[in-house]
Amino acid sequence: MSSDLRLQRPAAVVGGGASGLVAALALAAGGLNVKLIAPPRATDPRTTALMDGSVRALEALGVWEALRPRATPLRTMRLIDDTGRLIRAPEVGFRANELGLEGFAWNLENETLLTALDEAVAGTGKIERIAGSVTGVVETPDEVTLELEGGASVTAALVAAADGRNSPCRLAAGIGMRVRDYPQVAVTATLAHSRPHGDISTEFHTRTGPFTLVPLPGDRSSVVCVVSAGEAEALAALDDEAFARAMERKAHSLLGGMRLVSKRGSFPLSQRTAERFAKGRIALVGEAAHIIPPIGAQGLNLGIRDGATLAELASDAARAGGDIGGPEVTEAYERRRRSDVASRGFAVDLFNRSLLSDLLPVAGLRGLGLWMLGQSPGLRRLVMRQGVGPTRDVPRLLAGKPV
Ligand SMILES: Cc1cc2nc3c(=O)[nH]c(=O)nc-3n(C[C@H](O)[C@H](O)[C@H](O)COP(=O)(O)OP(=O)(O)OC[C@H]3O[C@@H](n4cnc5c(N)ncnc54)[C@H](O)[C@@H]3O)c2cc1C
């Protein structure tokens, strides 16, 4: 088949979660025709802290303006050692303005984000949205045919598989996952509180994992409370008022009295990384490629970088008259995404283990590290910069530039 014919064929995105919607918008912004295959979605009561680069990307995609009034900047991040161990780390505060940023990240409700992304997709002529699920994947050297329920099919030169943690496309491509399970569960909820949060995100380091309060518009914060499986069960058994009181106790009443204002969530912690991020013409995006514990707000920020990188590579190939799903694109995608995902996963794993460990030297090292961060503005800036996002191989969209 001639390369001209290949170029006329669209890219397909499978999955209408945030990673898939951003990938579809980015591919379309790069000038490609996109078929987005997505079943209707369930409501998502969680919130997401979007790092500065993700915000720049949403700005460039024309989505941020609608989201900005409904998001809260994390101007300060406060870390408090609540392990009760012999060696305790000093309290450390990071201020985004030390990096010249208004916020390290912006926190908003997933429903708000997903609705805005859905609307942007609906308003983009280059995206055809097809309601349904992929039931089969047939790949030839030149194309991928996605079979849909009901007998229809879609053929594409490149597939961005953003079909979530159990990714049928990943399974069809025969890509395995490296799995690491943790003995913890993240309990999530949004709570209203009687004292203002002052745009401060507070992370208490406890013996079972971090307990994090992330500010939302108004006197509300989302809570990600990482506890043992047994404690998660005990929390689930509480009625809403008792649950809010338990959260207030964990927050040491820092934000005053608390009241539950959302559904609660419960997510067993694990880390999963695909053995390959691309195979043939299928590239894995978002949780289809990597699942990371909800510590340090990394998951969707990685998913956005996946979509932005794939769109950049595919649209560069199209502009150069190349094949949008050819090995040059998919191999570069694998190379460019691997180190970002691996380094975030490593850091989250190390931090989580340091909290769970009862070994004195481990607590000592963590305390020393935090003490040094408190003392050295240079070191603090370095760590803050890394936490906000990678400094190498950053896709153009993350710098707010066109795809
Ligand atoms: C408690 C918690 C807090 C978090 N907080 C943050 C945070 O603050 N910041 C951050 O960056 N990340 C955070 N994350 C991570 C973030 O929520 C995930 O990275 C993100 O939701 C993953 O989005 P996704 O689009 O990859 O997957 P999903 O949202 O799971 O979407 C996958 C989509 O694929 C669709 N699909 C499945 N099968 C098929 C099929 N056969 N055909 C077509 N479509 C299909 C599904 O219907 C779904 O819509 C958090 C995660 C948790 C658990």
The ligand as an SDF file (V2000), in Angstrom:
LIG
                    3D

 53 58  0  0  0  0  0  0  0  0999 V2000
   -7.7270    7.8830   44.3050 C   0  0  0  0  0  0  0  0  0  0  0  0
   -7.0370    8.3810   43.0710 C   0  0  0  0  0  0  0  0  0  0  0  0
   -6.6110    9.6990   42.9940 C   0  0  0  0  0  0  0  0  0  0  0  0
   -5.9360   10.1560   41.8670 C   0  0  0  0  0  0  0  0  0  0  0  0
   -5.4970   11.4510   41.8290 N   0  0  0  0  0  0  0  0  0  0  0  0
   -4.7830   11.8710   40.7620 C   0  0  0  0  0  0  0  0  0  0  0  0
   -4.2620   13.1850   40.7170 C   0  0  0  0  0  0  0  0  0  0  0  0
   -4.4740   13.9900   41.6290 O   0  0  0  0  0  0  0  0  0  0  0  0
   -3.5140   13.5540   39.6300 N   0  0  0  0  0  0  0  0  0  0  0  0
   -3.2730   12.6880   38.6170 C   0  0  0  0  0  0  0  0  0  0  0  0
   -2.5900   13.0630   37.6450 O   0  0  0  0  0  0  0  0  0  0  0  0
   -3.7690   11.4370   38.6170 N   0  0  0  0  0  0  0  0  0  0  0  0
   -4.5130   11.0080   39.6640 C   0  0  0  0  0  0  0  0  0  0  0  0
   -5.0120    9.7450   39.6720 N   0  0  0  0  0  0  0  0  0  0  0  0
   -4.8200    8.8890   38.5050 C   0  0  0  0  0  0  0  0  0  0  0  0
   -5.9090    9.1630   37.4600 C   0  0  0  0  0  0  0  0  0  0  0  0
   -7.1770    9.1100   38.0580 O   0  0  0  0  0  0  0  0  0  0  0  0
   -5.8250    8.1270   36.3450 C   0  0  0  0  0  0  0  0  0  0  0  0
   -4.5100    8.1800   35.8090 O   0  0  0  0  0  0  0  0  0  0  0  0
   -6.7950    8.4320   35.2380 C   0  0  0  0  0  0  0  0  0  0  0  0
   -8.1110    8.4600   35.7080 O   0  0  0  0  0  0  0  0  0  0  0  0
   -6.6690    7.3630   34.1740 C   0  0  0  0  0  0  0  0  0  0  0  0
   -7.4060    7.7710   33.0620 O   0  0  0  0  0  0  0  0  0  0  0  0
   -7.4570    6.8480   31.7850 P   0  0  0  0  0  0  0  0  0  0  0  0
   -8.2010    7.6380   30.7590 O   0  0  0  0  0  0  0  0  0  0  0  0
   -6.1200    6.3340   31.4410 O   0  0  0  0  0  0  0  0  0  0  0  0
   -8.2960    5.5760   32.2420 O   0  0  0  0  0  0  0  0  0  0  0  0
   -9.8600    5.4680   32.5470 P   0  0  0  0  0  0  0  0  0  0  0  0
  -10.3780    6.6970   33.1490 O   0  0  0  0  0  0  0  0  0  0  0  0
  -10.0450    4.1760   33.2870 O   0  0  0  0  0  0  0  0  0  0  0  0
  -10.5130    5.3550   31.1170 O   0  0  0  0  0  0  0  0  0  0  0  0
  -10.4630    4.1940   30.3550 C   0  0  0  0  0  0  0  0  0  0  0  0
  -11.6250    4.2540   29.4020 C   0  0  0  0  0  0  0  0  0  0  0  0
  -11.5510    3.1480   28.4860 O   0  0  0  0  0  0  0  0  0  0  0  0
  -12.8510    2.7040   28.2510 C   0  0  0  0  0  0  0  0  0  0  0  0
  -12.8110    1.3310   27.7520 N   0  0  0  0  0  0  0  0  0  0  0  0
  -12.5500    0.2020   28.4310 C   0  0  0  0  0  0  0  0  0  0  0  0
  -12.6750   -0.8630   27.6280 N   0  0  0  0  0  0  0  0  0  0  0  0
  -13.0050   -0.3770   26.4040 C   0  0  0  0  0  0  0  0  0  0  0  0
  -13.2810   -0.9740   25.1490 C   0  0  0  0  0  0  0  0  0  0  0  0
  -13.2480   -2.3160   24.9870 N   0  0  0  0  0  0  0  0  0  0  0  0
  -13.6060   -0.1900   24.1030 N   0  0  0  0  0  0  0  0  0  0  0  0
  -13.6430    1.1600   24.2300 C   0  0  0  0  0  0  0  0  0  0  0  0
  -13.3950    1.7980   25.4120 N   0  0  0  0  0  0  0  0  0  0  0  0
  -13.0820    1.0150   26.4750 C   0  0  0  0  0  0  0  0  0  0  0  0
  -13.5510    2.8400   29.5930 C   0  0  0  0  0  0  0  0  0  0  0  0
  -14.9390    2.8900   29.4300 O   0  0  0  0  0  0  0  0  0  0  0  0
  -12.9800    4.1560   30.0940 C   0  0  0  0  0  0  0  0  0  0  0  0
  -13.7590    5.2460   29.7230 O   0  0  0  0  0  0  0  0  0  0  0  0
   -5.6870    9.2750   40.8000 C   0  0  0  0  0  0  0  0  0  0  0  0
   -6.1170    7.9390   40.8620 C   0  0  0  0  0  0  0  0  0  0  0  0
   -6.7690    7.4960   41.9970 C   0  0  0  0  0  0  0  0  0  0  0  0
   -7.1990    6.0440   42.0690 C   0  0  0  0  0  0  0  0  0  0  0  0
  1  2  1  0
  2  3  1  0
  2 52  2  0
  3  4  2  0
  4  5  1  0
  4 50  1  0
  5  6  2  0
  6  7  1  0
  6 13  1  0
  7  8  2  0
  7  9  1  0
  9 10  1  0
 10 11  2  0
 10 12  1  0
 12 13  2  0
 13 14  1  0
 14 15  1  0
 14 50  1  0
 15 16  1  0
 16 17  1  0
 16 18  1  0
 18 19  1  0
 18 20  1  0
 20 21  1  0
 20 22  1  0
 22 23  1  0
 23 24  1  0
 24 25  2  0
 24 26  1  0
 24 27  1  0
 27 28  1  0
 28 29  2  0
 28 30  1  0
 28 31  1  0
 31 32  1  0
 32 33  1  0
 33 34  1  0
 33 48  1  0
 34 35  1  0
 35 36  1  0
 35 46  1  0
 36 37  1  0
 36 45  1  0
 37 38  2  0
 38 39  1  0
 39 40  1  0
 39 45  2  0
 40 41  1  0
 40 42  2  0
 42 43  1  0
 43 44  2  0
 44 45  1  0
 46 47  1  0
 46 48  1  0
 48 49  1  0
 50 51  2  0
 51 52  1  0
 52 53  1  0
M  END
$$$$
